[in-house]
Amino acid sequence: MNDHEVLPLLDQIGHVVSEAITRARPELAGSDPVVRRSDRADFQSNAALALARRLRVQPADLAADLVADLAPALDPARGPVAAVERSGPGFLNITLAEHAVWAQVAARLASPRLGVGTPERGRRTVIDYSAPNIAKEMHVGHLRTTVIGDSLARVLDLLGAEVVRQNHLGDWGTQFGMLIQYLDEHPEISWRQADLAGDVSAVSALDQLYRSARAAFDADPAFADRSRARVVALQSGEPATLARWAEIVAESEKAFRAVYDRLGVLLTPEDSVGESSYNPVLAATASELVDAGIAVDSAGALVIFSEEVTGPEGAPVPLMLRKRDGGYGYDTTDLATIRHRLRDLKAHRLLYVTDARQALHFRLVFEAARRAGWLTDDAEATHVAYGTVLDRDGRPFRTRAGGAVRLTDLLDAAVARARAVVADRDHGLSPAELDQIAERAGIGAVKYADLSTSRVRDYVFDLDRMVSFTGNTGVYLQYAHTRIRSILRRAGDSHPEVDPELPMEREERALALALDGFGATLIEVSRTLEPHRLCGYLYDLARAFTAFYEVCPVLGSAEPVRGNRLALCQLTARTLSRGLGLLGIAAPERM
Ligand code: ARG
């Protein structure tokens, strides 16, 4: 346990029930107490049902014994359990002692990390995310990897993991030969950020130029030949070509950085470890796989045939290690990458946040890494796959011309929509305040809409729904937070004292128990790699707060009731703001 960790009531009750199990039936010591939240009481334990079969006794009889053996725990003065009763075929309904619930609120409030533990401590976790391609604009397809990866990085970091972020930029490949050759033959065209007017970014200029280069390549065989020679020059490290390439990478990264800043993602230049950085080790990686007998020759190419996956006609599916022309590609780079992450970075956990369509690729890479002995039982590799962003007609989101939607255009549209919605509600904001709030609400709305859908599902990009003040949206949660902050400001932002001896209203209790579940939710996110669970939690928390606030006056109550209620307000505000922060979403004071 870390110094600021607060054991959730659920776990405390689990221990109490475990002890009762051991007292009642020593042979069952160590069994799962199967404690859950319950609609009938605060918690229920289904242990008797689960264990009776092992002992060949009636669940109801075992439950009765457990009730008897829980009696010593019912110390109304200090223990967390106030009452236990047997119900149904063998459930135990457990009611918490009110002082224990209040004490929990006080303890979490006193903790800078809201009592969240560090179960991931000592685990080095590499998260591969975002990874846009150099000289191409970031488009809607990069939204999901960027926001999901970033949220996972934040959650795992809070849980104590040693997170290594890796931006596997697409910065290498034959397409650069074409582009560099074209730039060289057209020195009159400006593309560097410093030479561009207005809000055109270097990467958007390069994206255009790449299209022109492609057209020239297809139309003019002589240009195609010169481009191929450029690829050779690049690969052999010819200084002028390499310098031009480096410049293209740097200018593109500047443009990505602007998008990252706007999105508020954690990725820094140090996290950029693009495909090109594995270049020097591709040959060694390939020969290691040949020596191990895993990579074999197939019609002049070097491939790894899967032992697990077969294609349509039953033939094993290959990974392409070296093409017939001697070139290395995406597969080779990913093999060198996984080798590096496991052998050099000594990671325990590898996460690859990419489109679900890359599932086969990663399955093959993981299989090869296992066969090569790089990926052992001490580590795990997971493809954190996600679904597609769709338009309102349920088709993959595209521009009218059929191209990919630029990420910046999408963010601009969301901010404009958020601005209109916020302006509609609050007329007292100055234009500068409005701009700032609209930016946070609009960006938050896009991120939240993405994160709140179950990761593997496709989802419809619907701006109107995203910026709505009602329903499970980022704007709703940001607004819920501002409302609580306003209550706290009116109370003078004091440090409320919690009196654990006060009685508890039903809604206070429901809110307190919801607050107590924050850490468990984060552990769920870390286990399933599904940030939507945190979104669902925060939404439920905001609703529990609304229910509480409807029946429990805060500022209108006298001390000591007021203090306890302010403590609930403060813990809710901090949990919402921390939770939104873990999604990479701002929690403004006002909106
Ligand atoms: N650059 C690739 C793309 O845009 C994604 C790279 C993902 N990471 C990896 N290690 N393959 O599709």
Residues whose N, C-alpha, C, O or C-beta is under 5 A from the ligand:
A	BS01	LIG	D128 A131 P132 N133 H168 G170 T354
